Amino acid sequence: MTGAYQFLKKYGVAISFGTGTVLAILTYAIILGGFPEFNPGKKEMYELTIFNFGLYTTYFLIIVACALVALFSIINVAKNPKGSVKGVIGFAVLLVIFFITYSMGDGLLTEALAKSDPRLIPTEMKEVGETMVKMPVVLQEGVTASSELKTADGLIKFSYVMMLLALVSMVFAAIRDLVKQS
């Protein structure tokens, strides 16, 4: 294990930047090689698959990074439980803030949002005569609820709270440093 650590300590940054560069070049080559000559509209742009490689590699790298952060955090807590108390408490506070902001998300799909992308409207199968038809799920007149929009709304509110907390902590740090210097 020490050998792997030493290797990554010495070459880890170069390996990660090299991997990122290669993946970025591949993504741009695929996009530029498959981009159509015509000027596609929104509908045609959504149907293009030339962006999939970049999106899927990004998703994969995000999942790998999150898994490694979780794994090494668990290992660190197991090795040094006493020293990890502040980090565990901070993580618990973040989870509480996330669940509060997630529950504040309403998930309402207004008419303007539905017109921007009709695929946002949740549907359910209903029997019309003898055939099954996908019908939009309307909860109120002109307003539809969507679990995806609830998640997005909750995450947006979470980011607002986190930005506000970061701003407040920066102001307090600046004031504390100013007081310490005088």
MIDOSE-1310 file (N, C-alpha, C; in nm, 2 decimals, decimal comma, always signed):
residues 182
mtga	+0,08/-0,12/+0,00/+0,00/+0,00/+0,00/+0,09/+0,13/+0,00; +0,20/+0,12/+0,07/+0,29/+0,24/+0,08/+0,35/+0,27/-0,06; +0,38/+0,16/-0,14/+0,43/+0,18/-0,27/+0,34/+0,25/-0,36; +0,21/+0,21/-0,36/+0,11/+0,28/-0,44/+0,09/+0,42/-0,40
yqfl	+0,10/+0,45/-0,27/+0,09/+0,59/-0,22/+0,20/+0,67/-0,27; +0,32/+0,62/-0,26/+0,44/+0,69/-0,31/+0,43/+0,72/-0,46; +0,39/+0,62/-0,53/+0,37/+0,63/-0,68/+0,27/+0,74/-0,71; +0,16/+0,74/-0,64/+0,05/+0,84/-0,67/+0,10/+0,98/-0,62
kkyg	+0,17/+0,98/-0,51/+0,22/+1,11/-0,46/+0,32/+1,17/-0,56; +0,40/+1,09/-0,63/+0,49/+1,14/-0,72/+0,43/+1,17/-0,86; +0,34/+1,08/-0,91/+0,29/+1,09/-1,05/+0,14/+1,11/-1,05; +0,07/+1,12/-0,94/-0,08/+1,13/-0,94/-0,13/+1,25/-1,02
vais	-0,08/+1,37/-1,00/-0,13/+1,49/-1,06/-0,10/+1,48/-1,21; +0,01/+1,43/-1,25/+0,04/+1,42/-1,40/-0,05/+1,31/-1,46; -0,08/+1,21/-1,39/-0,17/+1,10/-1,45/-0,31/+1,16/-1,46; -0,36/+1,23/-1,36/-0,49/+1,28/-1,36/-0,51/+1,39/-1,47
fgtg	-0,41/+1,48/-1,48/-0,42/+1,58/-1,59/-0,40/+1,52/-1,73; -0,32/+1,42/-1,74/-0,30/+1,35/-1,87/-0,43/+1,28/-1,91; -0,49/+1,21/-1,81/-0,62/+1,14/-1,84/-0,73/+1,24/-1,88; -0,74/+1,35/-1,81/-0,83/+1,46/-1,84/-0,81/+1,52/-1,98
tvla	-0,68/+1,54/-2,01/-0,65/+1,60/-2,14/-0,69/+1,50/-2,25; -0,66/+1,37/-2,24/-0,69/+1,27/-2,34/-0,84/+1,26/-2,36; -0,91/+1,26/-2,25/-1,06/+1,25/-2,26/-1,12/+1,37/-2,32; -1,07/+1,49/-2,29/-1,12/+1,62/-2,35/-1,09/+1,62/-2,50
ilty	-0,97/+1,58/-2,54/-0,94/+1,57/-2,68/-1,03/+1,47/-2,75; -1,05/+1,36/-2,69/-1,14/+1,26/-2,75/-1,28/+1,32/-2,77; -1,33/+1,38/-2,66/-1,47/+1,44/-2,66/-1,48/+1,54/-2,77; -1,38/+1,64/-2,78/-1,39/+1,74/-2,89/-1,38/+1,68/-3,03
aiil	-1,29/+1,58/-3,04/-1,28/+1,51/-3,17/-1,41/+1,45/-3,21; -1,48/+1,38/-3,12/-1,61/+1,32/-3,15/-1,71/+1,42/-3,18; -1,72/+1,53/-3,10/-1,82/+1,63/-3,13/-1,79/+1,70/-3,26; -1,67/+1,74/-3,29/-1,64/+1,81/-3,41/-1,65/+1,72/-3,53
ggfp	-1,62/+1,60/-3,51/-1,63/+1,50/-3,63/-1,77/+1,47/-3,66; -1,87/+1,47/-3,56/-2,00/+1,43/-3,59/-2,10/+1,55/-3,59; -2,05/+1,67/-3,58/-2,15/+1,78/-3,58/-2,20/+1,81/-3,72; -2,33/+1,82/-3,74/-2,38/+1,83/-3,87/-2,35/+1,96/-3,93
efnp	-2,35/+1,96/-4,07/-2,32/+2,09/-4,14/-2,44/+2,19/-4,13; -2,56/+2,14/-4,11/-2,67/+2,23/-4,10/-2,67/+2,29/-3,96; -2,76/+2,39/-3,94/-2,77/+2,46/-3,81/-2,89/+2,40/-3,74; -2,86/+2,30/-3,65/-2,98/+2,23/-3,59/-3,05/+2,31/-3,49
gkke	-3,18/+2,29/-3,48/-3,26/+2,36/-3,38/-3,26/+2,28/-3,25; -3,34/+2,32/-3,15/-3,33/+2,26/-3,02/-3,37/+2,11/-3,03; -3,48/+2,08/-3,11/-3,52/+1,94/-3,12/-3,42/+1,85/-3,18; -3,35/+1,90/-3,29/-3,25/+1,82/-3,35/-3,12/+1,81/-3,26
myel	-3,10/+1,91/-3,19/-2,98/+1,91/-3,10/-3,00/+1,81/-2,99; -3,12/+1,79/-2,94/-3,14/+1,69/-2,83/-3,13/+1,55/-2,88; -3,15/+1,53/-3,01/-3,14/+1,40/-3,07/-3,00/+1,36/-3,11; -2,91/+1,46/-3,12/-2,77/+1,42/-3,15/-2,71/+1,34/-3,04
tifn	-2,63/+1,24/-3,09/-2,56/+1,15/-2,99/-2,41/+1,18/-2,98; -2,37/+1,29/-3,05/-2,22/+1,32/-3,05/-2,17/+1,37/-2,91; -2,26/+1,41/-2,83/-2,22/+1,46/-2,69/-2,21/+1,35/-2,59; -2,26/+1,23/-2,62/-2,28/+1,12/-2,53/-2,14/+1,08/-2,47
fgly	-2,04/+1,07/-2,55/-1,91/+1,02/-2,49/-1,86/+1,11/-2,38; -1,87/+1,24/-2,41/-1,82/+1,34/-2,31/-1,91/+1,34/-2,18; -2,04/+1,32/-2,20/-2,13/+1,31/-2,09/-2,11/+1,19/-2,01; -2,10/+1,07/-2,07/-2,08/+0,95/-2,00/-1,95/+0,94/-1,93
ttyf	-1,84/+0,99/-1,99/-1,71/+0,99/-1,92/-1,71/+1,09/-1,80; -1,78/+1,20/-1,82/-1,80/+1,29/-1,70/-1,88/+1,22/-1,59; -1,99/+1,16/-1,62/-2,06/+1,08/-1,52/-1,98/+0,98/-1,45; -1,90/+0,90/-1,53/-1,82/+0,80/-1,48/-1,71/+0,86/-1,39
liiv	-1,65/+0,96/-1,43/-1,54/+1,02/-1,34/-1,60/+1,08/-1,21; -1,72/+1,14/-1,22/-1,78/+1,19/-1,10/-1,82/+1,08/-1,01; -1,87/+0,97/-1,06/-1,90/+0,85/-0,97/-1,77/+0,79/-0,91; -1,67/+0,78/-0,99/-1,54/+0,73/-0,93/-1,49/+0,82/-0,83
acal	-1,49/+0,95/-0,85/-1,44/+1,05/-0,75/-1,52/+1,04/-0,62; -1,65/+1,04/-0,64/-1,74/+1,03/-0,52/-1,71/+0,90/-0,44; -1,70/+0,79/-0,51/-1,67/+0,66/-0,45/-1,54/+0,66/-0,37; -1,44/+0,72/-0,44/-1,31/+0,73/-0,37/-1,31/+0,82/-0,25
valf	-1,38/+0,93/-0,26/-1,39/+1,02/-0,15/-1,46/+0,95/-0,03; -1,57/+0,88/-0,06/-1,64/+0,81/+0,04/-1,55/+0,70/+0,10; -1,48/+0,62/+0,02/-1,40/+0,51/+0,07/-1,29/+0,57/+0,16; -1,21/+0,67/+0,11/-1,10/+0,72/+0,19/-1,15/+0,79/+0,32
siin	-1,27/+0,85/+0,31/-1,33/+0,91/+0,43/-1,36/+0,81/+0,53; -1,42/+0,70/+0,49/-1,45/+0,59/+0,58/-1,32/+0,53/+0,64; -1,22/+0,51/+0,56/-1,09/+0,46/+0,61/-1,03/+0,56/+0,71; -1,03/+0,69/+0,68/-0,98/+0,79/+0,77/-1,05/+0,78/+0,91
vakn	-1,19/+0,77/+0,90/-1,27/+0,77/+1,02/-1,23/+0,64/+1,10; -1,22/+0,53/+1,03/-1,18/+0,41/+1,10/-1,05/+0,41/+1,17; -0,95/+0,48/+1,10/-0,81/+0,48/+1,15/-0,80/+0,58/+1,27; -0,88/+0,69/+1,26/-0,86/+0,80/+1,36/-1,00/+0,85/+1,39
pkgs	-1,08/+0,77/+1,47/-1,22/+0,82/+1,50/-1,22/+0,94/+1,59; -1,13/+0,96/+1,68/-1,13/+1,08/+1,77/-1,10/+1,20/+1,69; -1,01/+1,20/+1,59/-0,98/+1,32/+1,51/-1,08/+1,35/+1,41; -1,17/+1,25/+1,38/-1,27/+1,27/+1,27/-1,40/+1,32/+1,32
vkgv	-1,42/+1,35/+1,45/-1,55/+1,39/+1,50/-1,60/+1,52/+1,44; -1,51/+1,62/+1,42/-1,55/+1,74/+1,36/-1,60/+1,72/+1,21; -1,53/+1,64/+1,14/-1,57/+1,61/+1,00/-1,70/+1,54/+0,99; -1,72/+1,44/+1,08/-1,85/+1,37/+1,08/-1,96/+1,46/+1,12
igfa	-1,94/+1,55/+1,22/-2,04/+1,64/+1,26/-2,07/+1,74/+1,14; -1,97/+1,79/+1,07/-1,99/+1,87/+0,96/-2,07/+1,81/+0,85; -2,04/+1,68/+0,82/-2,11/+1,61/+0,72/-2,26/+1,59/+0,76; -2,28/+1,56/+0,89/-2,42/+1,54/+0,93/-2,49/+1,67/+0,92
vllv	-2,43/+1,79/+0,95/-2,49/+1,92/+0,93/-2,53/+1,94/+0,78; -2,44/+1,91/+0,69/-2,47/+1,92/+0,55/-2,59/+1,83/+0,51; -2,59/+1,71/+0,56/-2,71/+1,62/+0,53/-2,84/+1,68/+0,58; -2,84/+1,74/+0,70/-2,96/+1,80/+0,76/-3,00/+1,92/+0,67
iffi	-2,91/+2,00/+0,63/-2,94/+2,12/+0,55/-2,99/+2,07/+0,41; -2,93/+1,96/+0,36/-2,98/+1,91/+0,23/-3,12/+1,86/+0,24; -3,15/+1,78/+0,34/-3,29/+1,73/+0,36/-3,39/+1,84/+0,39; -3,35/+1,94/+0,46/-3,44/+2,05/+0,48/-3,47/+2,12/+0,35
tysm	-3,37/+2,15/+0,27/-3,39/+2,22/+0,14/-3,46/+2,13/+0,04; -3,43/+2,00/+0,05/-3,50/+1,91/-0,04/-3,65/+1,91/-0,01; -3,69/+1,91/+0,12/-3,83/+1,91/+0,15/-3,90/+2,04/+0,12; -3,82/+2,15/+0,11/-3,87/+2,28/+0,07/-3,90/+2,29/-0,08
gdgl	-3,84/+2,20/-0,16/-3,86/+2,20/-0,31/-4,01/+2,16/-0,34; -4,07/+2,23/-0,42/-4,21/+2,20/-0,45/-4,23/+2,11/-0,57; -4,14/+2,12/-0,67/-4,15/+2,04/-0,79/-4,27/+2,08/-0,88; -4,31/+2,21/-0,87/-4,42/+2,25/-0,96/-4,37/+2,28/-1,10
ltea	-4,44/+2,23/-1,19/-4,41/+2,26/-1,33/-4,50/+2,36/-1,39; -4,46/+2,48/-1,40/-4,55/+2,59/-1,44/-4,56/+2,58/-1,60; -4,66/+2,65/-1,65/-4,69/+2,65/-1,79/-4,57/+2,69/-1,87; -4,49/+2,80/-1,83/-4,38/+2,84/-1,90/-4,27/+2,74/-1,91
laks	-4,25/+2,67/-1,79/-4,15/+2,56/-1,79/-4,19/+2,44/-1,88; -4,31/+2,41/-1,87/-4,36/+2,30/-1,96/-4,35/+2,33/-2,10; -4,37/+2,45/-2,14/-4,36/+2,49/-2,28/-4,21/+2,49/-2,33; -4,12/+2,51/-2,23/-3,98/+2,51/-2,27/-3,93/+2,36/-2,31
dprl	-3,98/+2,26/-2,24/-3,95/+2,12/-2,27/-4,07/+2,03/-2,23; -4,15/+1,99/-2,32/-4,26/+1,91/-2,29/-4,23/+1,77/-2,23; -4,10/+1,73/-2,24/-4,06/+1,60/-2,18/-4,06/+1,61/-2,02; -4,07/+1,73/-1,97/-4,07/+1,75/-1,82/-4,20/+1,71/-1,76
ipte	-4,30/+1,71/-1,84/-4,44/+1,68/-1,79/-4,44/+1,53/-1,76; -4,47/+1,49/-1,63/-4,48/+1,35/-1,60/-4,61/+1,29/-1,66; -4,60/+1,17/-1,70/-4,72/+1,10/-1,76/-4,75/+0,97/-1,69; -4,87/+0,93/-1,70/-4,91/+0,80/-1,65/-5,00/+0,73/-1,76
mkev	-5,00/+0,60/-1,76/-5,08/+0,53/-1,85/-5,23/+0,53/-1,81; -5,32/+0,57/-1,89/-5,47/+0,57/-1,86/-5,54/+0,50/-1,98; -5,64/+0,44/-1,94/-5,72/+0,36/-2,04/-5,83/+0,46/-2,10; -5,82/+0,48/-2,23/-5,91/+0,56/-2,30/-5,98/+0,47/-2,40
getm	-6,10/+0,44/-2,38/-6,17/+0,34/-2,46/-6,11/+0,20/-2,44; -6,05/+0,15/-2,55/-5,99/+0,02/-2,54/-5,84/+0,02/-2,54; -5,78/+0,15/-2,56/-5,64/+0,16/-2,57/-5,58/+0,23/-2,45; -5,46/+0,20/-2,42/-5,38/+0,27/-2,32/-5,31/+0,39/-2,37
vkmp	-5,33/+0,51/-2,31/-5,27/+0,63/-2,36/-5,19/+0,70/-2,25; -5,08/+0,76/-2,28/-5,00/+0,83/-2,18/-5,07/+0,97/-2,17; -5,11/+1,00/-2,04/-5,17/+1,13/-2,01/-5,09/+1,20/-1,91; -5,08/+1,34/-1,92/-5,01/+1,41/-1,82/-5,08/+1,40/-1,68
vvlq	-5,00/+1,40/-1,58/-5,05/+1,40/-1,44/-5,07/+1,54/-1,40; -5,19/+1,59/-1,39/-5,22/+1,73/-1,36/-5,28/+1,73/-1,21; -5,21/+1,80/-1,12/-5,25/+1,81/-0,99/-5,34/+1,93/-0,96; -5,30/+2,04/-1,02/-5,38/+2,16/-1,01/-5,40/+2,22/-1,15
egvt	-5,49/+2,31/-1,16/-5,52/+2,37/-1,29/-5,39/+2,44/-1,34; -5,34/+2,39/-1,45/-5,23/+2,45/-1,51/-5,09/+2,42/-1,45; -5,09/+2,35/-1,34/-4,97/+2,32/-1,27/-4,95/+2,17/-1,25; -4,84/+2,11/-1,28/-4,81/+1,97/-1,27/-4,69/+1,95/-1,18
asse	-4,69/+1,84/-1,10/-4,58/+1,82/-1,01/-4,49/+1,71/-1,07; -4,36/+1,72/-1,04/-4,26/+1,63/-1,10/-4,15/+1,60/-0,99; -4,12/+1,47/-0,97/-4,02/+1,44/-0,87/-3,88/+1,50/-0,92; -3,85/+1,50/-1,05/-3,73/+1,55/-1,09/-3,71/+1,70/-1,06
lkta	-3,82/+1,77/-1,08/-3,82/+1,91/-1,06/-3,81/+1,94/-0,91; -3,87/+1,85/-0,82/-3,86/+1,87/-0,68/-3,71/+1,85/-0,64; -3,65/+1,75/-0,70/-3,50/+1,73/-0,66/-3,42/+1,85/-0,71; -3,45/+1,90/-0,83/-3,37/+2,01/-0,89/-3,40/+2,14/-0,80
dgli	-3,52/+2,16/-0,77/-3,56/+2,28/-0,68/-3,49/+2,27/-0,55; -3,49/+2,15/-0,49/-3,42/+2,13/-0,36/-3,27/+2,15/-0,37; -3,21/+2,10/-0,48/-3,07/+2,12/-0,49/-3,03/+2,27/-0,52; -3,12/+2,34/-0,59/-3,09/+2,48/-0,61/-3,10/+2,56/-0,48
kfsy	-3,20/+2,53/-0,40/-3,21/+2,59/-0,27/-3,10/+2,55/-0,18; -3,05/+2,43/-0,19/-2,93/+2,38/-0,11/-2,81/+2,47/-0,15; -2,79/+2,49/-0,28/-2,68/+2,57/-0,33/-2,69/+2,71/-0,28; -2,81/+2,77/-0,28/-2,82/+2,90/-0,22/-2,78/+2,91/-0,08
vmml	-2,83/+2,81/+0,00/-2,79/+2,81/+0,14/-2,64/+2,79/+0,16; -2,58/+2,70/+0,08/-2,44/+2,68/+0,09/-2,36/+2,81/+0,05; -2,40/+2,88/-0,06/-2,34/+3,00/-0,10/-2,35/+3,11/+0,01; -2,47/+3,12/+0,08/-2,49/+3,21/+0,18/-2,40/+3,18/+0,30
lalv	-2,39/+3,05/+0,34/-2,30/+3,01/+0,45/-2,15/+3,03/+0,42; -2,11/+3,01/+0,29/-1,97/+3,04/+0,25/-1,95/+3,19/+0,26; -2,04/+3,27/+0,22/-2,02/+3,42/+0,22/-2,01/+3,46/+0,37; -2,10/+3,41/+0,45/-2,10/+3,45/+0,60/-1,97/+3,41/+0,66
smvf	-1,92/+3,28/+0,63/-1,80/+3,24/+0,69/-1,68/+3,32/+0,64; -1,68/+3,36/+0,51/-1,57/+3,45/+0,46/-1,57/+3,58/+0,53; -1,69/+3,64/+0,56/-1,69/+3,77/+0,63/-1,64/+3,75/+0,77; -1,69/+3,65/+0,84/-1,64/+3,62/+0,98/-1,49/+3,60/+0,98
aair	-1,44/+3,52/+0,89/-1,29/+3,50/+0,88/-1,22/+3,63/+0,86; -1,27/+3,72/+0,77/-1,20/+3,84/+0,75/-1,21/+3,93/+0,87; -1,32/+3,93/+0,94/-1,34/+4,01/+1,06/-1,24/+3,96/+1,17; -1,24/+3,83/+1,19/-1,15/+3,76/+1,29/-1,01/+3,80/+1,26
dlvk	-0,97/+3,79/+1,13/-0,83/+3,82/+1,10/-0,80/+3,97/+1,13; -0,89/+4,05/+1,10/-0,88/+4,20/+1,12/-0,86/+4,23/+1,27; -0,94/+4,16/+1,35/-0,94/+4,18/+1,50/-0,80/+4,12/+1,55; -0,76/+4,01/+1,50/-0,63/+3,95/+1,55/-0,51/+4,04/+1,51
qs	-0,52/+4,11/+1,40/-0,41/+4,19/+1,36/-0,40/+4,32/+1,44; -0,51/+4,37/+1,49/-0,51/+4,49/+1,56/-0,48/+4,48/+1,71
